[in-house]
Amino acid sequence: MAVHGSRRWWGLGALALSLLALGFDLTILNVALATLSADLNASTSQLQWIVDSYVLVFAALLLPAGLLGDRFGRKRLLLVGMAVFGLASLGGALADSPGSVIVARAFMGIGAGIMMPLSMSILPAIFPPHERTRAVAIWSASMALGLPLGPLLGGWLLEHFWWGSIFLINVPVVAVGAIAVAVLLPESRDTSAPRLDVVGTLLSVSGLTGLVYGITEGPADGWSDPLIIGTIGAGLVLLTAFVLWERRLAQPMMDVRLFQDPAFTWAVIAGTLGTVVMAGTLFVLPQYLQVVQGNGVFDTGLRLIPMLLGLMAGGLATERLTARTGHKPLIVIGLFLLAAGLGWGALTETGDAYSSTAMWLSVLGVGVGLTMIPAMDVVLARLPDDQAGRGSGLVQTLRQTGGALGIAGLGSLLSVVYRDRIDLDGLPAEAAGTARDSIGGAAAVAERLGPPQSASRLLASAQDAYVHGMNAALAVCALGALIVALLVWIFQPPPERARPAADSPESDHEHVAS
């Protein structure tokens, strides 16, 4: 049952505000690692766990959180997630040791893992089908807006305040969002939702934790490391066992029958690819903008804005065109634009001006908007009313795991190309190892080198090697986008078959309290 009047749009604003905090929390920490290392005497391993503890818990909770929201109330559980995220952010700001920050980040991951699927599952309950595309566009844009805001906001906060401010900024944002959600949004639940599946929850949480850990640590530890092979292998086995277990249940936590609907399946694939592309681009591009083009942290955040503007333009176009063309043509066009923008970016040379980067980022942003927004709209429309929470949790799990896989794979490809092309002749063994690890390490070594000619030669070689690695990563993304565009074109049902299921009468099991 849709909520009438302007209340639902104010409620969407509250959801968007909360997602904005999640968005910049995903990237704000990247600019603070060096400060945390110095102020807390954090080791490299501890810095990795400050990042990874959040990601691991976040990915593992998406599925069970959706089920719990269906059963106990999506609004109620969303408020719980927001409270956990806000309190954990406060704890992180007041922490005085690396271990305390790691624990706080893990609890922030718990809050975020609850907030993400529940905020998405509320949309079908408050918006009728003809307004859902605009709602999904705003919901998606709020998350995307936070990603480039992270380095911008983080750089400004670190210049003016102490490192804890990067966590403290979440508290007022989430508090305002929680109050608005409590006042403006209705409760919705599925009165026939299954009880918590303990076996399925343990299998999914442990499987996702192992898989995401292995994917995240693989580039750093090496893909041949026994621990990496073991955790990825164990994760895949546990997730396979989870799928087989769920197929035996009459009321599963993850309904694999959803994937029998080709409209749902190909929309999920397209949306996941959009997440992988955004995550991969935001992983490889900041180092190019900083070390190759010589921008500071704040300026780097500014230079990512064309992608956001493109995404907003794609969202506006989606809202205007969906009623005329249906979702499928827009998704296909978006994927082709993704491939074009990424292919353009893959032609980058070391001496290129930023204007070229801004143009291909804009094309990429439009492609992301035209791909992800209608894809998520289709996904929400195809979910049965009594599975909004579980289905949203499943979709977000696939997207976030895909993002982690994309970053790890693209990072490994970039690293291989970079290490193969950088010229380290004449450097001491320790300096050569540091320069080989990353372009940031190469820049640090170049600053310490005595002869200016040697420093310039090393930095130029590192910049050239990094650009070639970045181009290889973007080219792989472009090829993937092109392949998925062709597959969606061929296999996704035409618009008349992919018409939103929400047009049908509501499920008898769905209860929305106005």
N, C-alpha and C positions, 0 to 999 in steps of 0.2 A: 504494500500500500504506500503510494507516494505521499509525502508530506506537502501540504498545500501552502501557498503564500511564499513570502520572501524568506521565511525562517530556514528553509532548506539551503538557500544560498549562503546565509550567514553561518549555518552549520558546516557547509562545505569549506567556508573560509577558515573555520576552526580546525578542520582536518588538514587543510593546506598549510596552516601555520605550524602544526605539529610535524608534518612531513618536511617542511622547510628545515626544521631543527635536525631531523634525521639526515637530510641531504648534506648540509654542511658539516655534520659530525663525521660523515664518511671520509671527507677530504681535509678537514681542518687540522687533523693530527699530523698530516704529512709535513707541514711547515714547522711543527713544534718538536720534532724528534731530536734535533740537534740541541735545542734548549733543555729538553728533559734529560738528555745525556749529561749535560754539563751541570745542571742544577741539582739533579737527584743521583748523580754518579751511576746512571743506568748503563749496563753493559749492552752490547749489540743484541745478545740473546733476550735480555729483558725488554729492549725496545721492540723486538719482533713480537713478543708476547703481549705487549701493550696494544699492538695493532691486532694480532691474531685472536686474542681472547674475545674480543668483540665480535669478530666475523664468525668464529666457530659457533658461539652460542646463538647468535642471530640466525644463522642458516638452519641450525638444528631445531629451533622452536617454531618455525613458520607453519609447519604442518599441524602439530598438536594445538597450537594457538587457534587456528581456524576452527578446528573441531570443538574446542572448549567454548569459543564464541557462539557457535551454533547452538550449543546445549544450554549454556548459562546466561547468555545475553551478550550481544556484540558490543553494545555501548558500555555495559558494565565492565567487561574485560578490557576494552580499549582504555577506559579510565584507570584501571589497575596498571596496565602497561605504561601509560603516561606517568603515573605516580612513581613507578619503579625507575623509569628513565630519568625523571627529574631528580629524585633522591640520589640515584647513583651518580648523576652529573655533579651534584653538590658534594658528594663524597670524594669524587675524583679531584674536584677543585681544592679540597682541604687535605688531600693525601700528602704524606711527607716521606714516602719511600716508593721505589719502583714496584714492590709487591702490592702496596696499597692501591696504586694506580691500576695495576693489572686486575685486581679484584673489582675495582669500581668499573672498569671497562667491561668486564664480564657481565656485571649487573646491568650496565647500559645496553649490552647486547640482548639481555633478557627482555628489557622494556621495549627495545626496538623490534625484536622478533614477535612480540605481541601486537605492537601498534601497526606494523605494516600490513598484514593480511586483514586485520579487523577494520582498518580505515577503508580499505578497498571493498570489503564485503558489505559495508553499510550503504554504499552508493546505490545499489539496486533497490534498497528498501525505502529510500527517500526521494529518488528521482524517477519520473516516468520515462519510458523508452525514448521519446522525442527530445528529452533534455539530457539524456545520459551521456551523449557524445561530448557536449560542452563540459559536463561535470568531470568526465574522465580526462579531458584536456587540461582542466585546471588542476586536477589531482596530480597528473603526470608532470605538469610544468612546475608545480611547487617543489617536487622532489628534485627535478632537474635544475631548478634555480639554485638550490642549496649547494650543488656540486661545485660550480665555479666560485660561489660565495665563500666556500670553505677556505681556500688559500687567501682570498681577499681579506676576509674577516680575521683569519688567524694571523696574517702578517700585521694587520693594524693593531690587534690586541697585544701581540708580543712586543710591538714597538712601544706601547704605552703602559702595559700592565704586566703582571707576573704570569707565569705559564698556566696557572690554574684558571685564568680567565677564559681559556678556550673551552673549558668544561662548564664554568659558571654561567656562560651566556645562554646555555640550554635551559636553565631553571626558569627564568621569567617567561621565555617563549612557550615552554610546555605548560607552565602554570596558567597562562592566559588561555591557551588552547583547551586545556582541561576544563576550565570554568565554562567556556563557551560550549564545548561538547555536552557538558552536563545540563546546561540550560536549554540548548537549542535542538539537540538531536533526540529522536525517539528511540526507545529500546526495541530491538528486534531479535528474534530467536527462532529456532525450529523446535517445536515441542516434542517432535519424534526423533530428534538427533540421538545417535547411539551414545552409550556411555563411553568413557575414556577407555580406549583399547590399550591396556598396559603393555602387552607383548608388542603390538604394532608401534607404539610410541618408543619403546626401548630400541627396537630394531631401526626405526627411522632416525632417531636422534643419534644413536651410536654410529650408524652407517654414514649419515651426513657429516658428522664430526670427523670421522676418519677420512672421508673423501676430501672434504674441504681443507683439512689440515695437510694432507699429502699434496694437494694441488697448490696450496699457498706456500708451503715450505720447499716444494720441489725445485724451483729456480735457484734458491739459495743453497740448499744442501746437495743438489744434484739428483737427477731422476734415477740414477743407478744406486743411490743410497738404500741400503736394506730397510731402514725405517720408513722411508718414503714409499718404496715398493710395497712394504707390508701394510702400511696404513691405507693406501689407495686400494690394494687388493682386498683387505678386510672390509673397507667401506663398500666396495662394489658387491661383495658377497652378502653383507648384511642388508644392503638395499634390495638385492635380488630376493633374499628371504622375506623382506618386508612386503614386496609386491606379491609374492606367492601366498603369504599369509593373508593379505588383504583380499585376495581373490576368493578365499574360502569363507569370508564373512558375509552374512546377509546385509549388515549395515557397516561397511568399511569406513575407516578414517580417510582413505584415499580411494575414491571410486574410479578404478581403471576403465570402467565402461564409458567414462567421459571421452576417452580418446577414440571411441568408435565413431564419434561425430567428427567428420573431416573439417567442418567449419571451425570447431573448437581446436582441433589438433594443429591445423596450419596457422591459426591465429596465435596460439601459444608459441609455435616455432618462430614466427615472425617477431613477436614481442620479445622473446628471449634473445634473438639475434640483435635486435635493437639495443638491448641491455648490454650484450657483449661488446658491441661496437662502441657505445658510450663509455663503458668502463675501460676498454682498451685504449681509446683515444685519450681519455683523461689520465691514463697511466703513462703513456709514452710522450705526450705533447708537453707537459710542464717542464721536463728536463731539457727538451729542445728549446723552449722559449727562454729558459733561464741560462743554461750553459752555452748554447750555440748562439742565441740571439742577444744574450747579455742583459735580460730583464730581471728585476727584483721580484720578490714573492708577490707583492701587491700588484705590480704591473702585469705579472703573469696571469693573475686572476682576471684582471681587466681584459686581457687579450683572449680569454676563453669565452667572453660574452657573445661574440658573433654566433657561436653554436647555439646558445640559449635563445637569441633573437630568432634564429632560423627555426628552432623547435616551436617557438610561440607562433611564428608565421604558419608553420605546418599545421599547428593545432587550429588556428583560425580558419585555414582553408578546409580542414577536415569537417569542421562544424557546418560550413556553408555548402559543401559539396556532397556530404554523405547522403542526404535525402534524394539527390538527383542520380548519383552513380552507384550507391551502395558502398560497402566497406572494401570489397575485394579489389576494385580498380585502384583505390587510394593506397592500399597496402602494397600492391605491386609497383605502382609509380614511386612510392616512398622507398622501396627496396632498390629500385633502379637508381634513384637519386643518391641513396647511400653508397651504392657501388661507384657512381660517378664522382661524388665528393671524396671518397677514400682513394679512388684511383688517381684523382688530381693530387691529393696529398702525397701519394706514393712517388710523385715526380719531383718532390722537394729537393733542392740543392742547398749546400751550406751557406751560400751567399745570398739566398733569396730574401727579399724584403718581407716584412710582416703583412703587407697588403695582400700578397698571394695567399698566405696562411689564412687570413681573415675571410677571403672569398671561398676557399674550399671548406672552411669550417661552417660558413653560412649554408652552403649547399648540403653539407652533412647534417646540420641541424634541421633543415626543412625535411630531409629524408627521414630523420629520426621521428619527427612529429607526425609525418604522414604514415609512418609504419606503426609506431607503438600505440598511438592514440586510438585509431580505428581497430587495431588488433585487440587491445584491452577492452574496447567497447564490445566487440564480438564475443570475447571470452565471458564477460559479465552477462551478456544477453543469453548465452547458451547454457550458463549454469542453472540448474534447477533451483527454484526458490529455497528449497530446504537444504541446499548445499552451498550457500553463498560463502560461509566462513571456511568450510573445508576446501572448496574449490579455489577460493582466493589464496588460501595457504599453499595449496599445491602449485598454483601458477607462480606465486612469489618465490617459492622454493626453487622451482626450475629456473626462474630468471636470475636469482641471486647466485645459485650454484653455477649457472652458465657464465655469469659475470666473473666469478672467482676463477673458473676454468679458463675463460678468455684472457684474463690478466696474466695467469700463470703461463699459459701457452705462448701468448704474444711476448711476454717478458723473456721467456726462454729463447725464442727465436731472435729477438733483439739482442740478447746477450751473446748468442752464438755468432751472429754477424759482427757485432761490435768487437768481440775478442779476436775474431779472425782477421779483422782489417786494421786494428790499431797497431801503430809502429812503436815498439818499445826498445828498439836497439840502443845500446849504450846506457840503459838505466840500471841501477843496482837492483838486486833481486826483490827486496822488500818494496821499493818504490814501483817496480814493474808490476808486482802483484796487486798493489793498491790501485794503480792506473787501469789494470786489466779488469778489475771488479766492476767498475762503473765509471761513467763520464764525470760524475762528481768527484770521485777519487782521483781521476786524471787531472782535473782542474786543480785540486788541492796539491797534488805532486808538482804540477807546473809552477804553482806559486812559490814552492820551496826550492826549485831548481836555481842554480847559480847563473849560468850563462843565459841571457835573454833569448838567444837564438834557439837553445835547446828547449826552453820553456815554450816558446812560440811553436816550435815544430811539434812537440808533444800535444799541445792543446789543439792545434790545427788537425793533427791526425785523429785525436779523440773525437773532435766535432764531426769530422768526415765519417768516421766509423759509426758514430751514433746515428747520423742522418741516414746512412745506408741501412742500419738496423731498423730504424723507425719506418723507413720506406717499405722494407720487407714485411713488417707487421701490418702496415696499412694495406699493402697489396693483398695479403692473405685475407684480411677483412673484406676488401672489395670483391675478391673472388667468391667468398662465402655469401655475401649479400646478393651477388648476381645469380648464384646457383639457387638460393632460396627464393629469389624473385621468380625464376623460371618454374620452380616446383609449385609455388603458390598459384601462379598463373594456370598451371596445368591441372592441379589436383584440388584446389579449394573450390567448393561448390559456388555456382553463380549467385548473384545477389538475391534472387528470389528464393533460393533454397537456404541462404544464410540469414534470412530475415530473423530478427531477434525473437527468441523464445519468450521473452518477457511480454510480447503482445498477447500471449495466451492467458487464459484465466490463471489466477494465482493458485499456488499449491494450497491444499487444505491444511497442510501442516505448518505453514508459515504464519507467525503471529507478529504483528507490528503494533506496538502501543503508541498511540499518538499523544 
